[in-house]
């Protein structure tokens, strides 16, 4: 009983630490980040009023083609679950950068708990603790929560729901309780509703396990079929709804997704070794040297080789698939992070065990474990890197300036905002609630907007000629404030 209470205390400490550190990450940037946090924030904000109609331009007032993912009216560029989560937080806690990132704090804390439980089932309590510590202290995870890494909340939510499906799979393997069949299906379906078909990853591992067990008859796989049916029940309604309600936009979104494998989209290319080279960026400077020893250590600690082969197959197929895909982005492979953290933790636990053989007294062994885990956390948690990246640099000062400019604008509610630099029209719409564009309206667009009773406001850029039909109109508002930064 005393040992059990100590374990609960350790887990409670991990949970509280996770909440604090993930909240710290969510507060790092008091502005919307580029690529792609600002797009997700705007779409989620619009979905507060119509959750089944995802929009980027909520009020496409200007007559122009809304034919690209960065300027769609109906925005099906991403699956909706993570946007619904953000919209709910906006509704409950108000619209802010912190409430935008709040779902990640909750999901990140859940990830810590299920990593602990999975590590304990696969190895022991020490592995459980260390692997959870890796989740909390890995800078790349914190950068996703902070909104700095590309696809941030989308990729992080995807990671957590896939991890939940894998954890449920591990629980089912050991307990054989029916509830886990349903949870595997539920979480896999929710993963699909974040970022499409890689959410089925758990079924690849499950199917591979059944092949190893030579159980390939349908009659022996009713549990897998039931679980997959639940996944389809969760994920398919949205796909059907979008094709019924928004057929043109849905077809466009599916075409775009389908060419990721064959075409390097928007400059996101790389060679076959791209994701292997990214391994150290995601998991730490020497991670590539530790992963194979980590899995060897995990194999030594766990006698269930079929289960471990199943988990390893998930890691291999993810890296192989995305290495063969033409489009490369840093976080594509992070969906296997929980398994990788457990492998790392098992390696470190094995090292600690070898050191502890030199000592007899129990308190010395506990001290060694404590010092070792603190060292891991300090080495992993690079506060200097975070300070350099999130304070006193051009990126931060530019986006803070832009947020201040947008929030300081006092414009009539019927205003349409023009000539916003680059793609900063997305932040402009988020902060001002006004339709915003990155160009000067043509004469035809000007006349159309005037006929709709709208007020035109535009940013004046250095040495830029503003057409006479705008300068001659005294109702047009010229904004002499600079929008800094990037596209």
SEKOLNU-311625 format. One record per residue (C-alpha): residue in three letters; x, y, z; residue number from 1. Coordinates in steps of 0.5 Angstrom, whole numbers, plus 500, padded with zeros to 3 digits. Example, Ala and Ser with C-alpha at 12.3 -4.5 7.8 and 13.67 -1.06 7.14 Angstrom:
2
{Ala {525 491 516} 1}
{Ser {527 498 514} 2}
% end
This chain:
487
{Unk {500 500 500} 1}
{Unk {506 505 502} 2}
{Unk {509 503 495} 3}
{Unk {503 504 491} 4}
{Unk {502 511 495} 5}
{Unk {509 513 493} 6}
{Unk {507 511 486} 7}
{Unk {501 516 486} 8}
{Unk {505 521 489} 9}
{Unk {510 521 483} 10}
{Unk {505 521 478} 11}
{Unk {501 527 481} 12}
{Unk {508 530 481} 13}
{Unk {509 529 474} 14}
{Unk {502 531 472} 15}
{Unk {503 538 476} 16}
{Unk {510 539 473} 17}
{Unk {507 538 466} 18}
{Unk {501 543 467} 19}
{Unk {506 548 469} 20}
{Unk {511 547 464} 21}
{Unk {506 546 458} 22}
{Unk {503 553 461} 23}
{Unk {509 556 461} 24}
{Unk {510 554 453} 25}
{Unk {503 556 452} 26}
{Unk {505 563 454} 27}
{Unk {512 564 451} 28}
{Unk {509 568 445} 29}
{Unk {503 573 446} 30}
{Unk {502 573 439} 31}
{Unk {499 568 433} 32}
{Unk {505 565 430} 33}
{Unk {506 564 423} 34}
{Unk {506 557 419} 35}
{Unk {500 555 421} 36}
{Unk {498 557 428} 37}
{Unk {494 564 425} 38}
{Unk {490 560 420} 39}
{Unk {488 555 425} 40}
{Unk {486 560 430} 41}
{Unk {482 564 425} 42}
{Unk {478 558 423} 43}
{Unk {477 556 430} 44}
{Unk {475 563 432} 45}
{Unk {470 563 426} 46}
{Unk {467 556 428} 47}
{Unk {465 558 434} 48}
{Unk {459 561 431} 49}
{Unk {458 555 426} 50}
{Unk {462 549 428} 51}
{Unk {460 545 422} 52}
{Unk {462 550 417} 53}
{Unk {469 551 417} 54}
{Unk {471 558 414} 55}
{Unk {477 562 413} 56}
{Unk {474 568 410} 57}
{Unk {468 568 414} 58}
{Unk {465 574 410} 59}
{Unk {468 574 403} 60}
{Unk {466 581 401} 61}
{Unk {470 582 396} 62}
{Unk {469 579 389} 63}
{Unk {475 575 388} 64}
{Unk {477 567 387} 65}
{Unk {477 564 394} 66}
{Unk {481 558 391} 67}
{Unk {487 557 395} 68}
{Unk {488 554 402} 69}
{Unk {490 561 405} 70}
{Unk {484 565 402} 71}
{Unk {479 560 402} 72}
{Unk {472 561 404} 73}
{Unk {470 554 406} 74}
{Unk {476 552 409} 75}
{Unk {477 544 409} 76}
{Unk {484 544 409} 77}
{Unk {485 541 415} 78}
{Unk {480 536 419} 79}
{Unk {476 539 424} 80}
{Unk {477 536 431} 81}
{Unk {483 540 433} 82}
{Unk {479 546 431} 83}
{Unk {473 544 435} 84}
{Unk {477 544 441} 85}
{Unk {480 551 440} 86}
{Unk {473 554 439} 87}
{Unk {470 551 445} 88}
{Unk {476 554 449} 89}
{Unk {475 560 446} 90}
{Unk {467 560 448} 91}
{Unk {469 558 455} 92}
{Unk {475 562 456} 93}
{Unk {475 568 451} 94}
{Unk {479 569 445} 95}
{Unk {486 569 446} 96}
{Unk {493 566 445} 97}
{Unk {493 562 451} 98}
{Unk {486 559 450} 99}
{Unk {488 557 443} 100}
{Unk {493 553 446} 101}
{Unk {490 551 452} 102}
{Unk {487 544 449} 103}
{Unk {495 542 448} 104}
{Unk {496 543 455} 105}
{Unk {490 538 457} 106}
{Unk {492 533 451} 107}
{Unk {500 534 453} 108}
{Unk {498 532 460} 109}
{Unk {494 526 458} 110}
{Unk {500 524 454} 111}
{Unk {504 524 460} 112}
{Unk {499 520 464} 113}
{Unk {499 515 458} 114}
{Unk {506 515 457} 115}
{Unk {507 513 464} 116}
{Unk {502 507 464} 117}
{Unk {505 505 457} 118}
{Unk {512 505 460} 119}
{Unk {510 501 466} 120}
{Unk {506 496 462} 121}
{Unk {512 495 457} 122}
{Unk {517 495 462} 123}
{Unk {517 498 469} 124}
{Unk {515 504 474} 125}
{Unk {522 507 473} 126}
{Unk {521 507 465} 127}
{Unk {514 510 466} 128}
{Unk {517 515 470} 129}
{Unk {523 517 465} 130}
{Unk {519 516 459} 131}
{Unk {514 521 462} 132}
{Unk {519 526 464} 133}
{Unk {522 526 456} 134}
{Unk {515 528 454} 135}
{Unk {515 534 459} 136}
{Unk {522 536 458} 137}
{Unk {523 535 450} 138}
{Unk {523 542 447} 139}
{Unk {520 540 440} 140}
{Unk {514 538 444} 141}
{Unk {514 545 448} 142}
{Unk {515 548 441} 143}
{Unk {509 545 438} 144}
{Unk {505 547 444} 145}
{Unk {507 554 444} 146}
{Unk {505 554 436} 147}
{Unk {512 555 434} 148}
{Unk {513 549 430} 149}
{Unk {509 548 423} 150}
{Unk {502 545 424} 151}
{Unk {503 546 431} 152}
{Unk {496 544 435} 153}
{Unk {494 540 429} 154}
{Unk {500 535 429} 155}
{Unk {500 535 437} 156}
{Unk {493 533 437} 157}
{Unk {494 528 432} 158}
{Unk {500 525 436} 159}
{Unk {496 525 442} 160}
{Unk {490 521 439} 161}
{Unk {494 516 436} 162}
{Unk {498 515 442} 163}
{Unk {491 514 446} 164}
{Unk {490 509 441} 165}
{Unk {496 505 442} 166}
{Unk {496 506 449} 167}
{Unk {489 503 449} 168}
{Unk {492 497 444} 169}
{Unk {497 496 449} 170}
{Unk {492 495 455} 171}
{Unk {488 491 451} 172}
{Unk {494 486 449} 173}
{Unk {495 485 457} 174}
{Unk {488 485 460} 175}
{Unk {483 483 454} 176}
{Unk {478 487 457} 177}
{Unk {472 489 451} 178}
{Unk {472 496 453} 179}
{Unk {479 497 450} 180}
{Unk {477 495 443} 181}
{Unk {472 501 443} 182}
{Unk {477 506 446} 183}
{Unk {482 504 440} 184}
{Unk {476 505 435} 185}
{Unk {474 511 438} 186}
{Unk {481 514 439} 187}
{Unk {483 512 432} 188}
{Unk {477 515 429} 189}
{Unk {479 522 433} 190}
{Unk {486 522 430} 191}
{Unk {483 521 423} 192}
{Unk {479 527 425} 193}
{Unk {485 531 426} 194}
{Unk {489 529 420} 195}
{Unk {487 524 416} 196}
{Unk {489 517 415} 197}
{Unk {495 516 419} 198}
{Unk {490 516 424} 199}
{Unk {489 508 422} 200}
{Unk {496 507 425} 201}
{Unk {494 502 431} 202}
{Unk {491 498 426} 203}
{Unk {497 497 422} 204}
{Unk {501 494 428} 205}
{Unk {495 490 430} 206}
{Unk {494 487 424} 207}
{Unk {502 486 424} 208}
{Unk {501 482 430} 209}
{Unk {496 478 428} 210}
{Unk {500 476 422} 211}
{Unk {506 474 427} 212}
{Unk {501 470 431} 213}
{Unk {498 467 425} 214}
{Unk {491 469 426} 215}
{Unk {489 472 420} 216}
{Unk {482 468 419} 217}
{Unk {476 473 420} 218}
{Unk {473 469 425} 219}
{Unk {479 470 430} 220}
{Unk {479 478 428} 221}
{Unk {472 480 430} 222}
{Unk {475 485 436} 223}
{Unk {479 488 430} 224}
{Unk {473 489 426} 225}
{Unk {469 492 431} 226}
{Unk {474 497 433} 227}
{Unk {475 499 426} 228}
{Unk {468 499 425} 229}
{Unk {468 504 431} 230}
{Unk {473 508 428} 231}
{Unk {469 509 421} 232}
{Unk {463 511 425} 233}
{Unk {467 516 428} 234}
{Unk {471 519 422} 235}
{Unk {466 518 416} 236}
{Unk {460 522 418} 237}
{Unk {464 529 417} 238}
{Unk {467 526 410} 239}
{Unk {460 525 408} 240}
{Unk {457 531 411} 241}
{Unk {463 536 407} 242}
{Unk {462 532 400} 243}
{Unk {454 533 401} 244}
{Unk {454 541 404} 245}
{Unk {461 543 400} 246}
{Unk {462 538 394} 247}
{Unk {467 543 391} 248}
{Unk {471 545 397} 249}
{Unk {471 538 399} 250}
{Unk {474 535 392} 251}
{Unk {479 540 392} 252}
{Unk {481 539 399} 253}
{Unk {482 531 398} 254}
{Unk {486 532 391} 255}
{Unk {491 537 395} 256}
{Unk {492 531 400} 257}
{Unk {492 526 395} 258}
{Unk {498 529 392} 259}
{Unk {502 530 398} 260}
{Unk {506 523 397} 261}
{Unk {508 524 389} 262}
{Unk {509 532 389} 263}
{Unk {513 536 394} 264}
{Unk {508 541 396} 265}
{Unk {510 549 397} 266}
{Unk {517 547 397} 267}
{Unk {516 542 403} 268}
{Unk {521 537 399} 269}
{Unk {527 533 401} 270}
{Unk {531 527 400} 271}
{Unk {529 520 403} 272}
{Unk {534 521 409} 273}
{Unk {530 528 411} 274}
{Unk {526 525 417} 275}
{Unk {532 521 419} 276}
{Unk {536 527 419} 277}
{Unk {530 531 423} 278}
{Unk {531 525 429} 279}
{Unk {536 529 433} 280}
{Unk {532 536 432} 281}
{Unk {526 533 435} 282}
{Unk {529 528 440} 283}
{Unk {535 531 442} 284}
{Unk {542 532 440} 285}
{Unk {545 525 441} 286}
{Unk {538 521 440} 287}
{Unk {540 518 433} 288}
{Unk {545 514 437} 289}
{Unk {541 512 443} 290}
{Unk {534 509 439} 291}
{Unk {537 502 437} 292}
{Unk {540 501 444} 293}
{Unk {534 503 447} 294}
{Unk {529 498 443} 295}
{Unk {535 493 444} 296}
{Unk {534 495 452} 297}
{Unk {526 494 451} 298}
{Unk {527 488 448} 299}
{Unk {531 485 454} 300}
{Unk {526 488 459} 301}
{Unk {519 485 456} 302}
{Unk {518 478 454} 303}
{Unk {512 480 450} 304}
{Unk {516 480 443} 305}
{Unk {510 480 439} 306}
{Unk {507 486 442} 307}
{Unk {514 489 441} 308}
{Unk {515 487 434} 309}
{Unk {508 490 433} 310}
{Unk {510 497 436} 311}
{Unk {516 497 432} 312}
{Unk {513 496 426} 313}
{Unk {509 502 427} 314}
{Unk {515 506 428} 315}
{Unk {518 503 422} 316}
{Unk {512 504 417} 317}
{Unk {511 511 419} 318}
{Unk {519 513 418} 319}
{Unk {518 509 411} 320}
{Unk {512 512 409} 321}
{Unk {514 519 410} 322}
{Unk {521 518 407} 323}
{Unk {518 515 401} 324}
{Unk {513 521 400} 325}
{Unk {515 527 396} 326}
{Unk {512 532 401} 327}
{Unk {517 533 407} 328}
{Unk {515 537 414} 329}
{Unk {518 536 420} 330}
{Unk {513 533 425} 331}
{Unk {510 528 420} 332}
{Unk {513 522 424} 333}
{Unk {512 525 431} 334}
{Unk {506 520 432} 335}
{Unk {511 515 434} 336}
{Unk {514 519 440} 337}
{Unk {511 515 445} 338}
{Unk {514 509 443} 339}
{Unk {520 512 442} 340}
{Unk {520 516 449} 341}
{Unk {519 509 452} 342}
{Unk {525 506 448} 343}
{Unk {530 512 451} 344}
{Unk {527 511 458} 345}
{Unk {528 503 458} 346}
{Unk {536 505 456} 347}
{Unk {537 510 461} 348}
{Unk {533 505 466} 349}
{Unk {538 499 464} 350}
{Unk {544 504 465} 351}
{Unk {542 506 472} 352}
{Unk {541 499 474} 353}
{Unk {548 497 472} 354}
{Unk {550 503 476} 355}
{Unk {546 501 482} 356}
{Unk {549 494 482} 357}
{Unk {555 497 485} 358}
{Unk {551 499 491} 359}
{Unk {548 495 496} 360}
{Unk {544 501 500} 361}
{Unk {537 502 498} 362}
{Unk {537 510 499} 363}
{Unk {544 510 495} 364}
{Unk {540 507 489} 365}
{Unk {534 512 490} 366}
{Unk {539 518 490} 367}
{Unk {542 515 484} 368}
{Unk {536 515 480} 369}
{Unk {534 522 482} 370}
{Unk {540 525 480} 371}
{Unk {540 521 474} 372}
{Unk {533 523 472} 373}
{Unk {534 531 474} 374}
{Unk {540 530 469} 375}
{Unk {536 528 464} 376}
{Unk {531 533 465} 377}
{Unk {536 539 465} 378}
{Unk {540 536 459} 379}
{Unk {533 536 455} 380}
{Unk {530 542 457} 381}
{Unk {534 547 454} 382}
{Unk {532 554 457} 383}
{Unk {537 558 453} 384}
{Unk {535 556 447} 385}
{Unk {527 558 449} 386}
{Unk {530 564 451} 387}
{Unk {534 566 445} 388}
{Unk {528 564 440} 389}
{Unk {522 567 444} 390}
{Unk {525 574 446} 391}
{Unk {529 580 444} 392}
{Unk {529 578 436} 393}
{Unk {526 580 430} 394}
{Unk {521 575 429} 395}
{Unk {518 576 436} 396}
{Unk {518 584 435} 397}
{Unk {515 584 428} 398}
{Unk {509 580 430} 399}
{Unk {508 584 437} 400}
{Unk {508 590 433} 401}
{Unk {503 587 428} 402}
{Unk {499 585 434} 403}
{Unk {499 592 437} 404}
{Unk {497 595 430} 405}
{Unk {491 591 429} 406}
{Unk {488 591 436} 407}
{Unk {489 599 436} 408}
{Unk {485 600 430} 409}
{Unk {479 604 431} 410}
{Unk {475 602 425} 411}
{Unk {467 602 423} 412}
{Unk {464 595 424} 413}
{Unk {463 595 416} 414}
{Unk {470 596 414} 415}
{Unk {474 592 409} 416}
{Unk {481 592 410} 417}
{Unk {486 592 405} 418}
{Unk {493 592 403} 419}
{Unk {495 588 409} 420}
{Unk {503 586 408} 421}
{Unk {504 579 406} 422}
{Unk {499 574 409} 423}
{Unk {498 578 415} 424}
{Unk {491 579 413} 425}
{Unk {490 573 417} 426}
{Unk {492 576 424} 427}
{Unk {488 582 422} 428}
{Unk {482 578 421} 429}
{Unk {483 575 428} 430}
{Unk {485 581 432} 431}
{Unk {480 586 428} 432}
{Unk {474 582 426} 433}
{Unk {474 585 419} 434}
{Unk {475 582 412} 435}
{Unk {482 583 410} 436}
{Unk {486 583 404} 437}
{Unk {493 584 402} 438}
{Unk {492 588 396} 439}
{Unk {489 594 393} 440}
{Unk {482 594 391} 441}
{Unk {481 595 383} 442}
{Unk {476 600 381} 443}
{Unk {471 594 380} 444}
{Unk {472 592 387} 445}
{Unk {472 599 390} 446}
{Unk {465 600 386} 447}
{Unk {462 593 388} 448}
{Unk {464 595 396} 449}
{Unk {462 602 396} 450}
{Unk {455 599 393} 451}
{Unk {455 594 399} 452}
{Unk {455 600 403} 453}
{Unk {462 598 406} 454}
{Unk {468 603 409} 455}
{Unk {474 602 405} 456}
{Unk {481 602 410} 457}
{Unk {488 601 407} 458}
{Unk {495 601 409} 459}
{Unk {499 606 406} 460}
{Unk {506 603 404} 461}
{Unk {513 607 403} 462}
{Unk {513 610 396} 463}
{Unk {507 606 394} 464}
{Unk {502 609 389} 465}
{Unk {495 609 391} 466}
{Unk {490 610 386} 467}
{Unk {486 616 385} 468}
{Unk {479 613 386} 469}
{Unk {481 611 393} 470}
{Unk {485 618 395} 471}
{Unk {479 622 392} 472}
{Unk {474 619 396} 473}
{Unk {474 622 403} 474}
{Unk {471 616 406} 475}
{Unk {477 612 405} 476}
{Unk {481 611 411} 477}
{Unk {488 611 410} 478}
{Unk {492 607 415} 479}
{Unk {499 610 416} 480}
{Unk {502 605 420} 481}
{Unk {507 599 418} 482}
{Unk {506 592 418} 483}
{Unk {513 589 419} 484}
{Unk {515 582 418} 485}
{Unk {514 576 413} 486}
{Unk {509 574 408} 487}
% end
